[in-house]
Amino acid sequence: MNYTPFLAFAALLVATSQAPAEQAKVRGVVELFTSQGCNSCPKADKMLGEMIHQKDIVALAYHVDYWDYRGWRDTLATPENTDRQRDYMKAMKGRAFYTPQAVINGRAHVNGADQSAVDEKLAETPSLPVAVTVQKDGDVLVIDVPGQDGPKQNAHVLLVSYDAASPVTIERGENAGHTVTYWNAVRDMQTTGMWHGQPARFEIPLSEIAKKGTGGCAVLVQSVDENGSPGAILGAASLELEAPAVANKK
């Protein structure tokens, strides 16, 4: 995962007294690690497509590349997505990573095709304590992270760009002959800066975000350990930027 600060496009400012636009409070983040070459994944992909309509959930799909050797190269996969899954498993001391795998609030993982397991983990995992907001202001994306009392925080503010809808006709591999629509497929992730518990604002040109994904973006405020491994997600928000894509991808 590239955690190089996005300094060319983001400026960290002290949050002003002006209240941000009203936005639904997010209680959970579901990060699905999936692959077009995995015949157990279509059920999980469909579930994620239904989950994105829940305003209090940020649902993201990370396509991984380690199934490509089976005859079909995932058209949405990136090495960075695979790295994020591996980093999660190292941080959680997981014995193995797999697809479909759902990571809940950066704290726990379950089978991403098991709806009841995902729902149960969301219910029992601590909700997100930081009420992040993200909104458009002209040609700028504005991210506001409020302050929080207590010990000094050490968290990354991540900007995740994704494609809203990507229909893909799979010609080879375990899912050959099927057309699957993939939702909120992550195309890029950058660290915009750090949050240490004080009110902060980040401003990013929308023109730069448009280069990364065709659907929208999510903001994750995520704790990290001394090695930079991902930990608990403390706050999240998402924003649709364009209508879902309709072109079929091969």
C-alpha positions, 0 to 999 in steps of 0.5 A: 500500500502506498502511504506516501502523503498526498501533499500535492493535492491535500492541505491540512487546515484547522477546522473552522467553526462552520458546521459541515453539511448534514451527513448520515452517521456511519456505523461500519465499514465493510471491506470485501476482498474478492476476485473475478477468478474465484467461483465463491465470490459472486455471492459476496459481490452481489451482497456488497451491491445490496449493502451499498444502499445502506447509508450507515455502511461504507462498503468497498470491494478490493479486487486481488490478483493472486487468482489470476494464474487460474486462467483469468486476469481480474480486470479490476485487481491491483497489487495494492489491494492484495497488499492491503489484505495481507497487511490486515492478516498480519495485523490480525495474526490471521493464518491465511487470507482468502476470497471472499473475505470481509474485514469489518471496521478494520478489526475482524474478518469473516467469510464475505459470502456469509450475510449473517456472519457479516451482520453479526460482526457489524453488530458486535464490533465497536461502532466508529467513534469519529463522525467524519464528513466529506462534501463537495464545495465547488471544485474542491472535496472537503474532508472534516475530521472532528476532535476527540478527547482522550489520548493523542491519536495516531491515525491515517486519513485515507482517500479511497477512489472507486468505480460505482458499477463495473459489469464484467464478462468473464471469458476464462477461469472458474467463472467463465461465461458469466457476466458479473456486476462489481460495485464500489471496486477500489481503484486507488488509495492514498493517505491525505495526511495524519489525524492526531485527535484535533479538529482537522480539515483536508481540501483536495481538488475534485479534478484529481479525484476524478482521475482515480475512479469513476464512481465516488470516494470514501474517507477512512480514518484508520489507526496504525501501529508502529510498523504502519500496519492497518488497525481499527477504523475510527471514522468513515464517510463516502460520497458519490461523484458520478452516476454508475458506469454502464459499459461492459468490461472484459 
